[in-house]
Amino acid sequence: MLNKILSFKVWLAAVLLAGASGAAYAAYPDQQPIRVVLPYSPGAASDIVMRVIQPFLAEELGQTIVLEYKSGAGGNIGSQYVARAEPDGYTLLLGATNNFVINQFLYKDMGYDPLKDLAPVTKVVDVPAFIYMNTQVPAKNFAEFKAYAHEHPGTLNYGTPGAGTTPALSGWMLSEAIGGKMVAVQYRGSGPGVQALLSNEIQVYIGGYGIAASYLSTGKIVPLAVAAQKRFEALPDVPTTHELGIGQAVVSNWWGLAAPAGTSPDIINTLNAAMQKVLANPEVEKKMTRLGFVVNPSSAEQFQQNLAKEAPYWQDVINKAGVKIN
């Protein structure tokens, strides 16, 4: 009799546990790993963001999360891979602004349409962009930098991590806004670009907090402004581009999560709910802030609407800048 009671209690506990976690597991009937494709190389921002999220998301979903690197062609190789994957929720993309709303206007044929072939899950983080200046430029603040650039057109160089990236397009827009006719110098990633800024090979670089934070104490570079609605917590004395009246001249990057088009609403909702919980975790938010990211989740619908609004904006910028990659 005692064994029957114990057996019933074990069965009841299992039923209750299954019921409590059913909402999280309903969309994932088996335990095969969920692969999150990162369209850039290890150590890039996507890698940093997902390594913070990975253990928390795995725990929330009750699934193993595997990171898969598929870099190349400005992120198109990894993005196309996800767009063509089975829409079963086991292959996801953590992509940047370029992968969702810029590259389709830079490349003649990417082999997929990000607005049609990807199903948005949620925006994940914003990456506030700073305007960094080498301190050999005779300017102490943005106003003096603007005046110097305007009075010496064509003498300042700005670096970019690659043609058509948000820093590259922002550099072009900044040059137009201040009338400086700055010269673009392309580098293979932000690392070489920051090193060039430190050596005064270039005088301006636009990028996130994380890429330059460790060099600010050298006195060789200084942040003039940050493209954000409010000042960045780690650098409270740096004004925003909105405060300086150039709010549209520099645009920050962001990262978002997507699945292949055709993924069921149940899976999208499950992933969105899990990400909302993960990104609301104070530990995750603290880590992201320290690394230069601002947690900014959204509903799947909001994310999709934002993509539809941003795409024509970037198409117009690219047409005016005259940038084409192939």
C-alpha positions as CSV (number, residue, x, y, z in Angstrom):
1,M,0.0,0.0,0.0
2,L,2.8,2.4,0.9
3,N,4.5,1.7,-2.4
4,K,1.3,2.5,-4.3
5,I,1.0,5.8,-2.4
6,L,4.6,6.7,-3.2
7,S,4.2,5.7,-6.8
8,F,1.1,7.9,-7.1
9,K,3.0,10.9,-5.5
10,V,5.9,10.5,-8.0
11,W,3.4,10.3,-10.9
12,L,1.5,13.4,-9.6
13,A,4.7,15.4,-9.2
14,A,5.7,14.5,-12.8
15,V,2.3,15.6,-14.1
16,L,2.5,18.9,-12.2
17,L,6.1,19.5,-13.4
18,A,5.1,18.8,-17.0
19,G,2.2,21.2,-16.6
20,A,4.3,24.0,-15.2
21,S,6.8,23.8,-18.0
22,G,4.4,22.9,-20.8
23,A,4.3,26.5,-22.1
24,A,8.0,26.6,-22.6
25,Y,8.3,23.1,-24.1
26,A,5.1,22.9,-26.2
27,A,6.8,24.3,-29.3
28,Y,9.8,22.0,-28.9
29,P,8.7,18.4,-28.7
30,D,12.2,16.8,-28.8
31,Q,15.6,17.6,-27.4
32,Q,17.6,18.2,-30.5
33,P,19.8,21.3,-30.1
34,I,18.7,24.8,-31.3
35,R,21.3,26.2,-33.5
36,V,21.8,30.0,-33.5
37,V,23.7,31.0,-36.6
38,L,26.1,34.0,-36.3
39,P,26.8,35.5,-39.7
40,Y,30.2,37.0,-38.5
41,S,33.4,35.5,-37.2
42,P,34.1,34.5,-33.5
43,G,34.7,37.4,-31.3
44,A,32.4,39.7,-33.3
45,A,29.5,41.5,-31.6
46,S,27.0,38.8,-32.4
47,D,29.3,36.2,-30.7
48,I,29.6,38.4,-27.6
49,V,25.8,39.0,-27.3
50,M,24.9,35.3,-27.8
51,R,27.5,34.1,-25.3
52,V,25.8,36.3,-22.6
53,I,22.4,35.0,-23.6
54,Q,23.2,31.4,-24.4
55,P,23.1,29.8,-20.9
56,F,20.0,31.7,-19.8
57,L,18.1,31.0,-23.0
58,A,19.0,27.3,-22.8
59,E,17.7,27.1,-19.2
60,E,14.5,29.0,-20.1
61,L,13.7,26.7,-23.1
62,G,15.0,23.5,-21.6
63,Q,17.0,23.0,-24.8
64,T,20.7,23.0,-25.7
65,I,21.7,26.1,-27.6
66,V,24.6,25.7,-30.1
67,L,26.3,28.7,-31.7
68,E,27.2,28.2,-35.4
69,Y,29.5,30.6,-37.2
70,K,28.9,31.2,-40.9
71,S,30.6,34.4,-41.9
72,G,31.3,36.0,-45.2
73,A,29.8,38.3,-47.8
74,G,28.8,40.9,-45.2
75,G,26.9,38.4,-43.3
76,N,24.9,37.2,-46.3
77,I,26.2,33.6,-46.1
78,G,24.9,32.9,-42.6
79,S,21.7,34.8,-43.2
80,Q,20.9,33.0,-46.4
81,Y,21.6,29.7,-44.7
82,V,18.9,30.4,-42.1
83,A,16.5,31.8,-44.7
84,R,16.7,28.4,-46.5
85,A,16.6,26.2,-43.4
86,E,13.6,24.2,-42.3
87,P,11.1,26.4,-40.5
88,D,11.0,24.1,-37.4
89,G,12.5,26.5,-34.8
90,Y,15.8,24.6,-34.6
91,T,17.8,27.0,-36.8
92,L,17.8,30.7,-35.8
93,L,19.7,33.8,-36.9
94,L,21.2,36.6,-34.7
95,G,21.6,39.3,-37.3
96,A,22.5,43.0,-37.3
97,T,21.0,46.0,-39.1
98,N,22.9,45.0,-42.3
99,N,21.5,41.6,-42.4
100,F,17.9,42.7,-42.2
101,V,17.6,46.1,-43.8
102,I,20.8,47.2,-45.6
103,N,22.5,44.4,-47.5
104,Q,19.6,43.9,-50.0
105,F,20.3,47.4,-51.3
106,L,24.1,46.9,-51.5
107,Y,24.2,43.5,-53.3
108,K,22.6,42.8,-56.7
109,D,21.6,39.2,-55.6
110,M,21.8,37.9,-52.1
111,G,19.8,34.8,-52.9
112,Y,17.2,35.7,-50.4
113,D,15.0,38.6,-49.3
114,P,15.4,39.3,-45.6
115,L,12.0,41.0,-45.3
116,K,10.2,38.0,-46.9
117,D,12.4,34.9,-46.1
118,L,13.0,35.6,-42.4
119,A,10.5,35.6,-39.6
120,P,11.4,38.2,-36.9
121,V,11.4,37.0,-33.3
122,T,12.6,40.0,-31.3
123,K,15.0,42.8,-31.3
124,V,17.7,42.0,-28.8
125,V,20.1,44.9,-28.2
126,D,21.0,48.3,-29.5
127,V,24.7,49.2,-29.9
128,P,25.0,53.0,-29.3
129,A,27.5,54.4,-31.8
130,F,30.1,56.8,-30.6
131,I,32.0,59.3,-32.7
132,Y,35.6,58.8,-31.7
133,M,38.3,61.4,-32.6
134,N,42.1,61.2,-32.5
135,T,43.2,63.9,-30.0
136,Q,45.8,65.2,-32.5
137,V,42.9,66.9,-34.2
138,P,42.9,70.5,-32.8
139,A,39.5,70.2,-31.2
140,K,38.2,69.7,-27.7
141,N,34.6,69.0,-28.4
142,F,32.2,68.3,-31.2
143,A,31.6,72.0,-32.0
144,E,35.3,72.6,-32.5
145,F,35.7,69.4,-34.5
146,K,32.8,70.4,-36.8
147,A,34.4,73.9,-37.3
148,Y,37.8,72.4,-38.0
149,A,36.4,69.8,-40.5
150,H,34.4,72.5,-42.2
151,E,37.3,74.8,-42.5
152,H,39.7,72.1,-43.7
153,P,37.6,70.0,-46.1
154,G,39.1,66.7,-47.3
155,T,41.9,66.7,-44.7
156,L,40.3,64.3,-42.2
157,N,40.0,60.6,-42.7
158,Y,37.3,58.4,-41.1
159,G,37.7,54.6,-40.8
160,T,35.0,52.0,-41.4
161,P,34.9,48.2,-40.7
162,G,33.8,47.6,-44.3
163,A,31.8,49.2,-47.1
164,G,28.1,49.5,-46.5
165,T,28.2,48.8,-42.8
166,T,26.3,51.1,-40.5
167,P,29.6,52.8,-39.3
168,A,30.5,53.4,-42.9
169,L,27.2,54.9,-43.9
170,S,27.1,56.9,-40.7
171,G,30.6,58.3,-41.5
172,W,29.3,59.4,-44.9
173,M,26.2,61.0,-43.4
174,L,28.3,62.8,-40.7
175,S,30.7,64.1,-43.3
176,E,27.7,65.5,-45.3
177,A,26.2,67.0,-42.2
178,I,29.3,69.0,-41.2
179,G,30.5,69.8,-44.7
180,G,33.9,68.2,-44.0
181,K,34.3,66.1,-47.1
182,M,36.0,63.5,-45.0
183,V,37.7,60.6,-46.8
184,A,36.6,57.1,-46.1
185,V,39.2,54.4,-45.4
186,Q,38.0,50.8,-45.3
187,Y,39.4,48.2,-42.8
188,R,38.6,44.6,-42.3
189,G,36.7,44.9,-39.1
190,S,36.6,47.3,-36.2
191,G,39.9,46.1,-34.6
192,P,42.2,47.4,-37.4
193,G,40.1,50.5,-37.6
194,V,40.5,51.4,-34.0
195,Q,44.3,50.7,-34.2
196,A,44.4,53.1,-37.2
197,L,42.6,55.7,-35.1
198,L,45.1,55.3,-32.3
199,S,48.0,55.9,-34.6
200,N,46.3,58.9,-36.3
201,E,46.2,57.1,-39.7
202,I,42.6,58.1,-39.5
203,Q,41.2,60.9,-37.4
204,V,37.6,59.7,-36.9
205,Y,36.0,56.3,-36.2
206,I,32.3,55.5,-35.5
207,G,31.6,52.4,-33.4
208,G,30.3,51.0,-30.1
209,Y,31.6,51.5,-26.6
210,G,33.2,48.0,-26.4
211,I,35.6,48.5,-29.3
212,A,37.4,51.5,-27.8
213,A,36.7,51.5,-24.1
214,S,40.0,50.1,-23.1
215,Y,41.9,52.8,-25.1
216,L,40.1,55.9,-23.7
217,S,42.6,56.1,-20.8
218,T,45.5,56.5,-23.2
219,G,44.6,60.0,-24.1
220,K,45.0,59.3,-27.8
221,I,41.3,59.2,-28.6
222,V,38.2,60.9,-27.3
223,P,34.5,60.3,-27.7
224,L,32.7,63.4,-29.1
225,A,29.1,62.2,-29.1
226,V,26.9,59.1,-28.9
227,A,24.0,58.3,-31.2
228,A,21.3,57.5,-28.6
229,Q,18.2,59.0,-27.1
230,K,20.0,59.4,-23.8
231,R,23.6,59.6,-22.6
232,F,25.5,56.3,-22.2
233,E,25.8,55.2,-18.6
234,A,29.5,54.5,-18.6
235,L,30.3,57.9,-20.3
236,P,27.8,60.3,-18.8
237,D,29.8,63.4,-19.9
238,V,29.5,62.5,-23.6
239,P,26.6,64.4,-25.2
240,T,24.1,62.6,-27.5
241,T,23.9,63.4,-31.2
242,H,20.3,64.7,-30.5
243,E,21.7,67.2,-28.0
244,L,24.1,68.4,-30.7
245,G,21.5,68.7,-33.3
246,I,22.8,66.0,-35.6
247,G,20.5,63.2,-34.5
248,Q,20.1,61.7,-38.0
249,A,23.8,62.0,-39.1
250,V,24.9,59.0,-37.1
251,V,22.9,55.8,-36.7
252,S,23.5,53.1,-34.1
253,N,23.6,49.4,-35.0
254,W,21.3,46.8,-33.4
255,W,21.0,43.0,-33.2
256,G,17.9,40.9,-33.6
257,L,16.7,37.3,-33.6
258,A,14.9,35.7,-36.5
259,A,13.8,32.3,-37.8
260,P,13.1,31.1,-41.3
261,A,9.9,32.3,-42.9
262,G,7.1,29.8,-42.4
263,T,8.0,29.1,-38.8
264,S,4.8,28.5,-36.8
265,P,3.4,31.3,-34.6
266,D,3.6,29.0,-31.6
267,I,7.4,28.7,-32.0
268,I,7.8,32.4,-32.6
269,N,5.8,33.2,-29.5
270,T,7.7,30.6,-27.4
271,L,11.0,32.1,-28.5
272,N,9.8,35.7,-28.0
273,A,8.5,34.9,-24.5
274,A,11.8,33.2,-23.6
275,M,13.9,36.0,-24.8
276,Q,11.7,38.6,-23.0
277,K,12.5,36.7,-19.7
278,V,16.2,36.4,-20.5
279,L,16.6,40.0,-21.4
280,A,14.7,41.1,-18.3
281,N,17.2,39.3,-16.1
282,P,19.2,41.9,-14.2
283,E,22.4,39.8,-14.5
284,V,22.0,39.8,-18.3
285,E,21.3,43.5,-18.5
286,K,24.3,44.3,-16.3
287,K,26.6,42.2,-18.4
288,M,25.3,43.7,-21.6
289,T,25.7,47.3,-20.3
290,R,29.2,46.6,-19.3
291,L,30.0,45.4,-22.8
292,G,28.4,48.4,-24.5
293,F,25.0,47.0,-25.4
294,V,21.6,48.3,-24.4
295,V,18.9,45.6,-24.0
296,N,15.9,46.5,-26.1
297,P,13.5,43.5,-26.7
298,S,10.3,43.9,-28.7
299,S,7.3,41.8,-29.7
300,A,7.7,39.9,-33.0
301,E,5.1,42.2,-34.6
302,Q,7.0,45.4,-33.4
303,F,10.3,44.0,-34.8
304,Q,8.7,43.3,-38.2
305,Q,7.1,46.7,-38.3
306,N,10.4,48.4,-37.5
307,L,12.2,46.4,-40.3
308,A,9.6,47.6,-42.8
309,K,10.1,51.2,-41.7
310,E,14.0,51.1,-41.6
311,A,14.5,49.4,-45.0
312,P,13.4,52.3,-47.2
313,Y,15.4,54.7,-45.0
314,W,18.6,52.8,-45.6
315,Q,17.7,52.4,-49.3
316,D,17.6,56.1,-49.6
317,V,20.9,56.6,-47.7
318,I,22.6,54.0,-49.9
319,N,21.3,55.6,-53.1
320,K,22.5,59.0,-52.1
321,A,25.9,57.7,-51.0
322,G,26.3,55.8,-54.2
323,V,27.5,52.6,-52.5
324,K,27.3,49.3,-54.3
325,I,29.2,46.1,-53.5
326,N,28.4,44.0,-56.5
